[in-house]
Amino acid sequence: MFLFDNEDCLLTVSDLANHLKISRSKAYTLVNQKGFPVIKLGKCIRISQKQLKKWLHI
């Protein structure tokens, strides 16, 4: 089950790391990969929970 039940929720990199049980540095490596569904707002990085589910194929 995902961290939030609302599929339109935006996750921070820390939320992503906690949810996937990986370190923050690994989460930053992941969000910087080509093809990873990330939203950059200036220096802020957000991940759409809906797009993350599609990327993870769940």
Sequence and secondary structure as in RCSB ss.txt:
>XXXX:A:sequence
MFLFDNEDCLLTVSDLANHLKISRSKAYTLVNQKGFPVIKLGKCIRISQKQLKKWLHI
>XXXX:A:secstr
  S S TT EE HHHHHHHHT  HHHHHHHHTSTT   EEETTEEEEEHHHHHHHHT 
